[in-house]
Amino acid sequence: MKFCQTFRPISISLSPNTEKDDIDLALKSILKPWHWKNGSTSSPQDGSTGSPQEENAIEKLEKEFKNYLGAKHAISFNSGRSAFLAILKSLNLNESNDVLLQAFTCNAAVNPILWAGLKPVYVDCDEKTFNIDTEDLKRKITHSTSSGQAPKVVVVQHTFGLPSEMDEILGICQKNNLILIEDCAHSLGANYQTGRSAPCNSLGIKKSQKVGTFGKAAFFSFSRDKVISSVYGGIVVTNDDALAKKLREFQGKVDYPSNFWIFQQILHPILMNYLILPAYSLLRIGKTLLSVFQWLKILSKAVHWKEKRGRKPNYFPKRMPNALAILALNQFKKLKKLNQHRQEIANFYQNELRNTDFELPINQKQIFLRFTIKHPKAHQVIKKSWQKNILIGDWYTTPIAPHDTKLDKIQYQFGSCPKAEKLSKETFNLPTHINISPKEAQKIITFLKQSL
C-alpha cells in the first residue's frame, strides 16, 4: 500500500471526494443491476430484496434535499446540465429571450441555454470574488433591451463556493422583471450573509440564508469534482408550485440513462481508487489507463466532445438513476464533515501563504470548493506542479472552460468580458477535498513557496 501511495498524485479532481464507504457502496451496487434505474428490489434471478435505501434512494434524496434547504420541491436528474435544461424548458420562454450569465465558467452552464433554443449573453465577473459583476450586468441588460432583444433570465453562479451579492442581484432582477436562477454547482452548503443587523430586508432576504433559496429555481450538480459526488447527478429546487409541476412533468417524459451509462458511473470511483490513482505516476501507467478506459468507453469523460461544440450528447437530459442516488445520498449525509474539512484546509492555506506574492481569496464566508489563487505566472505554476505529481487545478484557463471549447460555437466573443479573460490567465486552484491531508497540504505549500 505504501508503495502505491508513492505514485498516487495529489489531485484536485479524478474522483476526489470518495472515501472507503463510498467505494464500498459502488462495489455493492455494481453487483445489483436490477436496482440501477428505478430502485426495484427484486432480482430476476433469485427474488431477493434490496434494502430500503436501495428501494427509495431517488425519492429519499429529493426529500432530504428539499428539507435541508427548506424548499417546497426538489426534482432530480442525471446531471446539473439536465436539471438546468429542465428549468429553462419549464419557464415558457421563447427564442427572443436572452439568458444572462457570467463568463469565467464551464460550458456545462452555457450549453443548456443553447439546447433550449435561447441566446446566452455573457456578463463579466468581479476580479476579487470571481462572481458576476453587477455593474456589467446592468449594462448588458440595457444593451440587450436597446438592441431589440428581451432579457428574461439571469443565472447567478456562486463561484468556487463563495455566494454572490444576492441583495443587489435580487434588486436588479425585480427592477427589470427578470427571472433569477441560481447555479449552485459549486456551493452546496454555503450561506449568503449580509452585514445588516435586521433579520430580514425589504426583498425578503434573511441575514444568513442558504444559497439555492433566492431565485425562482436553483440547480445543483453532483458530478465527480463537486461538493458531493455521485460521478454524475443533479437536482432542481423551487418554491414555485406551478414551475414544480412542469418540472415533474418534464422529469416524467425523459427516460433513465442506459444501463451501460449507469455502469460507467458506478465503475468510476472503483477503478479510480483501486487502480488508476495508485499507479497514476508509475511510468505514467495510471494516466495511460485512464485514457484507455475512456477511449474504450469503459469510463465516461466529465465533458463530452459534443459539449465543447455546443451540441448535446444523447444522455442529456435524463432522470436520476437509483444507483447514483444511493451514492449521492451517502455523500449528502457527510456534507457537514466534507465542508468543515474544506474550511480547515483553506484556513491552513490562508495562514501559510499570507505573506507571499500570491493573491489569496477574499476574507469572506464561503465553503471553498477550491481555494483559488491569483498570480501573474499562474499557468507556469500549474505546469510545474503537474511535473511534480501535484495536480493543482486549472479552473478556468479560458473564459468558458474547458480550454478546448470552441468559443464561437457557444457564442462567446473575445473582448466581451475582459476581466474574465484576464482571470483565466492568472488563476489556479488548490484542492480542499476530504482526501487532502494536512501532510499533503503542507507539500503543496512547500512547492508553491519554492516556485516563487
C-alpha positions in Angstrom: 0.0 0.0 0.0 2.8 2.4 0.8 4.4 1.6 -2.5 1.2 2.5 -4.3 0.8 5.7 -2.3 4.2 6.9 -3.5 2.8 7.2 -7.0 -0.6 8.4 -6.1 -0.9 12.1 -7.1 -2.1 15.0 -5.0 -5.1 15.7 -7.2 -7.9 18.3 -7.3 -10.2 16.2 -9.5 -10.2 12.5 -10.5 -12.9 11.5 -8.1 -11.6 13.4 -5.2 -14.5 13.2 -2.7 -14.7 9.4 -2.4 -13.9 7.6 0.9 -14.0 3.9 1.7 -17.7 3.8 2.4 -18.4 5.5 -0.9 -16.3 2.9 -2.8 -17.9 0.0 -0.9 -21.3 1.3 -1.9 -20.3 1.4 -5.5 -18.9 -2.2 -5.3 -22.1 -3.3 -3.8 -24.3 -1.5 -6.3 -22.4 -2.7 -9.4 -23.4 -6.3 -8.5 -27.2 -5.4 -8.4 -28.1 -4.2 -11.8 -31.8 -4.8 -11.1 -31.9 -1.6 -8.9 -29.8 0.6 -11.1 -32.6 2.6 -12.7 -35.8 2.9 -10.6 -34.8 1.0 -7.5 -36.8 -2.1 -7.9 -35.7 -4.5 -5.2 -36.3 -8.0 -6.7 -33.5 -9.8 -8.6 -34.9 -11.6 -11.6 -32.6 -14.5 -10.7 -33.2 -15.1 -7.0 -36.1 -13.0 -6.0 -34.0 -11.4 -3.3 -35.0 -8.0 -1.9 -32.9 -4.9 -1.5 -32.6 -2.6 1.4 -35.0 0.4 1.9 -32.1 2.6 0.9 -31.9 0.9 -2.5 -35.7 0.9 -2.9 -36.3 4.6 -2.2 -33.0 6.3 -3.0 -34.3 8.7 -5.6 -37.4 9.7 -3.6 -35.3 9.9 -0.4 -32.7 12.1 -2.0 -35.3 14.6 -3.2 -37.0 14.6 0.2 -33.8 15.1 2.2 -32.6 17.8 -0.2 -35.7 19.9 -0.1 -35.8 19.5 3.7 -32.2 20.7 4.1 -32.8 23.8 2.0 -36.3 24.4 3.4 -37.7 24.3 -0.2 -41.1 23.1 -1.2 -40.0 21.0 -4.2 -36.9 19.1 -5.3 -36.7 17.2 -8.6 -33.7 15.1 -9.5 -32.0 14.5 -12.8 -28.8 12.7 -14.1 -26.7 15.9 -14.1 -26.7 19.6 -13.4 -27.0 20.2 -17.1 -30.2 18.2 -17.3 -31.5 20.0 -14.3 -30.8 23.4 -15.7 -32.3 22.4 -19.1 -35.4 21.2 -17.3 -35.8 24.6 -15.7 -35.4 26.5 -19.0 -37.8 24.2 -20.8 -40.4 24.7 -18.0 -40.4 28.5 -18.0 -42.4 29.2 -21.2 -39.5 31.1 -22.8 -39.2 31.8 -26.5 -36.2 32.4 -28.8 -36.4 36.2 -28.4 -35.4 35.8 -24.8 -31.8 36.3 -23.7 -30.3 34.5 -20.8 -27.6 36.5 -18.9 -24.8 34.5 -17.2 -21.3 35.2 -16.2 -18.1 34.3 -18.1 -15.4 32.5 -16.1 -17.5 29.4 -16.1 -17.8 26.0 -17.7 -19.6 25.2 -20.9 -21.9 23.0 -18.8 -23.5 26.3 -17.6 -23.9 27.5 -21.2 -25.0 24.5 -23.2 -28.5 24.0 -21.7 -29.3 27.6 -22.8 -28.3 26.7 -26.4 -30.1 23.3 -26.2 -33.3 25.2 -25.1 -33.0 27.4 -28.2 -32.2 30.5 -26.2 -29.4 33.0 -26.6 -26.6 33.3 -23.9 -25.5 36.8 -23.1 -22.2 36.8 -21.2 -21.6 39.2 -18.3 -18.2 39.9 -16.9 -17.1 38.8 -13.5 -15.7 40.6 -10.5 -11.9 40.1 -10.2 -11.9 39.6 -6.4 -15.0 37.4 -5.9 -15.0 35.6 -9.4 -18.8 36.1 -9.3 -21.0 38.1 -11.7 -20.1 41.8 -12.0 -23.3 43.6 -11.1 -22.3 46.8 -12.9 -21.7 44.9 -16.1 -25.0 43.0 -15.5 -26.8 46.3 -15.6 -25.0 47.4 -18.8 -25.8 44.1 -20.5 -29.5 44.3 -19.5 -29.7 47.8 -21.1 -27.8 46.8 -24.2 -30.0 43.8 -24.8 -33.1 45.9 -24.4 -31.9 48.6 -26.8 -30.9 46.0 -29.4 -34.5 44.7 -29.5 -33.8 41.5 -27.5 -35.7 40.7 -24.4 -33.6 39.6 -21.5 -35.7 37.3 -19.4 -33.4 35.2 -17.2 -30.3 35.9 -15.0 -28.2 32.9 -14.0 -26.1 33.6 -10.9 -23.1 31.3 -10.2 -21.7 31.1 -6.7 -18.1 30.5 -8.0 -15.9 28.1 -6.0 -18.4 28.2 -3.1 -18.5 32.0 -2.5 -22.1 33.3 -2.6 -22.8 36.1 -5.0 -24.0 39.5 -3.8 -27.7 38.5 -3.6 -29.1 41.7 -2.1 -28.0 43.7 -5.1 -28.7 41.0 -7.7 -32.2 40.3 -6.4 -32.9 44.1 -6.5 -31.7 44.2 -10.2 -33.9 41.3 -11.1 -37.0 42.8 -9.5 -36.4 46.2 -11.1 -36.0 44.7 -14.6 -38.7 41.9 -14.2 -36.0 39.2 -14.7 -36.3 35.6 -13.6 -33.4 34.6 -11.2 -31.9 31.1 -11.5 -29.1 30.1 -9.1 -26.3 27.9 -10.4 -25.2 26.2 -7.1 -22.9 23.6 -8.7 -20.0 24.9 -6.6 -21.9 25.9 -3.5 -24.0 23.3 -1.7 -23.9 24.2 2.0 -22.9 27.8 1.5 -24.7 30.6 3.3 -25.1 34.1 2.0 -24.5 36.6 4.9 -25.1 40.3 4.9 -23.7 42.9 7.3 -27.2 44.1 8.2 -28.4 44.0 11.8 -32.0 43.4 10.8 -33.0 39.7 10.5 -34.7 40.3 7.1 -34.6 43.1 4.5 -37.3 44.6 2.1 -36.5 41.9 -0.5 -37.2 39.2 2.0 -33.6 38.1 2.2 -32.5 36.8 5.6 -29.4 37.9 7.4 -28.0 34.4 6.8 -29.6 32.3 4.1 -28.6 29.2 2.2 -27.7 29.6 -1.5 -30.3 28.0 -3.7 -33.2 29.7 -1.9 -33.2 33.1 -3.5 -34.5 32.7 -7.1 -37.4 31.2 -8.9 -35.4 28.0 -9.1 -31.9 26.7 -8.4 -29.9 23.7 -9.7 -27.1 21.7 -8.1 -24.6 19.3 -9.5 -23.2 16.1 -8.1 -20.5 15.5 -10.7 -17.2 14.0 -9.9 -15.4 17.1 -8.6 -18.3 19.0 -6.9 -19.2 19.4 -3.2 -20.8 16.0 -3.1 -20.3 13.4 -5.9 -22.2 10.6 -7.5 -19.9 11.0 -10.6 -23.0 12.4 -12.5 -26.2 13.8 -11.0 -28.1 16.9 -10.3 -31.3 18.4 -8.7 -33.6 21.3 -9.1 -35.2 23.1 -6.1 -38.0 25.6 -6.2 -40.8 27.1 -4.1 -43.0 27.8 -7.1 -45.8 25.2 -7.3 -46.6 25.8 -11.0 -43.0 25.5 -12.0 -42.5 22.4 -9.9 -45.5 20.8 -11.6 -43.9 21.4 -15.1 -40.5 20.2 -13.8 -42.1 17.0 -12.6 -43.8 16.5 -15.9 -40.5 17.1 -17.7 -38.9 14.5 -15.5 -41.6 12.1 -16.3 -41.2 12.5 -20.0 -37.4 11.8 -20.0 -36.1 8.2 -19.5 -33.5 6.9 -17.3 -30.0 6.6 -18.7 -29.0 3.3 -20.3 -27.7 0.5 -18.0 -24.3 0.8 -19.7 -24.1 4.6 -18.9 -25.0 3.9 -15.3 -22.4 1.1 -15.2 -19.7 3.6 -16.4 -20.5 5.9 -13.5 -20.6 3.3 -10.8 -17.3 1.9 -12.0 -15.6 5.3 -11.9 -14.8 5.5 -8.2 -13.8 1.8 -8.1 -11.3 2.0 -10.9 -10.0 5.4 -9.8 -9.3 4.5 -6.3 -8.1 0.9 -6.7 -6.2 1.1 -10.0 -5.7 4.4 -11.7 -4.7 6.8 -8.9 -2.3 4.4 -7.1 -0.4 3.9 -10.4 -1.0 7.4 -11.8 2.6 8.4 -11.9 4.3 5.0 -12.1 5.8 5.3 -15.5 2.5 7.1 -16.4 0.7 3.8 -16.2 -2.3 5.1 -14.3 -2.7 8.1 -16.6 -2.5 5.9 -19.6 -5.1 3.5 -18.1 -7.5 6.4 -17.6 -7.1 7.5 -21.2 -7.5 3.9 -22.5 -10.6 3.3 -20.3 -12.2 6.5 -21.6 -11.3 5.7 -25.2 -12.9 2.2 -24.8 -15.9 3.9 -23.1 -15.4 1.8 -20.0 -15.3 5.1 -18.2 -17.1 8.3 -19.2 -15.5 11.7 -19.6 -16.6 14.6 -17.5 -17.2 16.7 -20.6 -18.3 15.1 -23.9 -16.6 16.4 -27.1 -20.0 17.4 -28.4 -20.4 19.8 -25.4 -17.3 21.6 -26.5 -19.1 22.5 -29.7 -22.4 23.5 -28.1 -24.0 20.1 -29.1 -26.0 17.8 -26.8 -24.9 14.2 -26.0 -27.7 11.7 -26.1 -27.5 11.1 -22.3 -28.9 14.5 -21.5 -31.5 15.1 -20.3 -32.2 12.0 -18.3 -33.7 11.1 -14.9 -31.5 10.5 -11.9 -30.9 6.7 -11.7 -31.4 5.0 -8.4 -27.8 3.6 -8.3 -26.4 7.2 -8.4 -29.0 8.5 -6.0 -27.6 5.9 -3.5 -24.1 7.3 -3.9 -25.3 10.9 -3.7 -27.3 10.2 -0.5 -24.3 8.7 1.2 -22.3 11.8 0.3 -25.1 14.2 1.3 -25.2 12.7 4.8 -21.5 13.7 5.1 -22.0 17.2 3.8 -21.1 19.0 7.1 -18.0 16.9 7.6 -16.9 17.5 3.9 -17.3 21.2 4.1 -15.7 21.5 7.5 -12.7 19.8 6.2 -12.6 22.2 3.2 -12.7 25.1 5.6 -9.8 23.7 7.7 -7.6 23.1 4.7 -8.5 26.6 3.4 -7.5 28.2 6.7 -4.2 26.4 6.5 -3.5 27.7 3.0 -4.5 31.2 4.2 -2.1 31.2 7.1 0.8 29.7 5.2 0.6 31.9 2.1 -0.4 35.2 3.8 3.0 37.0 3.3 3.8 35.7 -0.2 3.3 37.1 -3.6 0.2 35.0 -4.2 -3.1 36.9 -4.1 -5.4 34.9 -1.9 -9.2 34.6 -1.8 -11.1 37.4 -0.1 -11.8 37.0 3.5 -15.5 36.2 3.3 -17.6 33.3 4.4 -17.6 30.5 1.8 -17.2 26.7 1.5 -14.1 26.7 -0.6 -14.9 24.0 -3.2 -11.5 25.1 -4.4 -9.0 27.6 -2.9 -8.3 29.9 -5.8 -5.2 32.0 -6.0 -4.1 34.7 -8.4 -0.5 35.1 -9.7 0.8 36.6 -13.0 2.6 33.3 -13.8 -0.3 31.0 -12.9 0.0 28.8 -16.0 3.7 28.2 -15.3 2.9 27.3 -11.7 0.2 24.8 -12.9 2.6 23.2 -15.4 5.4 22.9 -13.0 3.2 21.4 -10.3 1.9 18.7 -12.6 5.5 17.7 -13.3 5.9 17.2 -9.5 2.8 14.9 -9.3 0.8 17.8 -7.7 -2.2 18.2 -9.9 -3.4 21.6 -8.8 -6.5 22.9 -10.6 -6.8 24.9 -13.7 -10.4 26.2 -13.4 -10.6 28.3 -15.6 -7.8 28.8 -18.2 -10.3 30.2 -20.7 -13.3 32.4 -20.1 -15.5 29.4 -20.9 -13.9 26.1 -19.9 -12.5 23.6 -20.7 -9.7 25.0 -22.7 -10.6 23.3 -26.0 -14.2 24.5 -26.0 -15.0 26.1 -29.4 -16.0 29.6 -28.1 -17.6 30.6 -31.4 -19.9 27.6 -31.1 -21.2 28.7 -27.7 -21.5 32.3 -28.9 -18.7 33.8 -26.8 -16.8 36.8 -28.4 -13.4 37.7 -27.1 -13.3 41.1 -25.6 -16.8 40.9 -24.3 -15.7 40.0 -20.8 -12.2 41.4 -20.3 -12.0 40.7 -16.5 -12.9 37.0 -17.1 -10.3 36.7 -19.8 -7.7 38.3 -17.6 -8.5 36.0 -14.7 -8.2 32.9 -16.9 -4.5 33.8 -17.3 -3.7 34.4 -13.7 -5.6 32.0 -11.5 -5.2 28.4 -10.3 -6.8 26.4 -7.6 -5.6 24.3 -4.6 -7.5 21.2 -3.5 -9.6 21.2 -0.3 -11.5 17.9 -0.6 -11.7 15.2 2.0 -8.7 13.3 0.7 -6.3 16.2 1.2 -4.5 15.5 4.4 -2.5 18.2 6.4 0.7 16.5 5.2 -0.4 16.8 1.5 -1.5 20.4 2.1 2.0 21.2 3.5 3.6 19.6 0.5 1.6 21.9 -1.8 2.6 24.9 0.3 6.3 23.9 0.2 6.1 23.6 -3.6 4.4 27.0 -4.0 7.0 28.8 -1.8 9.8 27.1 -3.7 8.2 28.0 -7.1 8.4 31.7 -6.2 
